[in-house]
């Protein structure tokens, strides 16, 4: 009786998490995909769209080709993050079906970890090079940054993938001995 009640609490938390992830997916990610695609293509046809970014507070003018490359790289990074979120959302479905040790879950956690690592490192490189070329000086940010958080989250998902792989092997061995 106690384990059934405890299982309901776990499922309730999982349902809340899945609902929040779905809410973020439908409200943020789905509308963002066509907007990013439109802007990434439109900036190559109409250079006037980039005038918003043209003059910074120091009066430095950014050349349009450099800005287009940076904005295109940022758009690609956003697509990688959205795809990672999609994989996480689909993984939660396996948890709801009480199938957490499926190979799909393990592979998705590894993919999410790799994608987050690549996007965190790429974001750091893009930010560093943007400041280097813009201001002409080296700038290191050793504090808390979203790129560092993304790298840590990527490492967490990679470790989670390995833990689930070991747990799946242990579960299979346990099932064979009984």
Beta strands, then each sheet from edge to edge (+ up, - down):
end
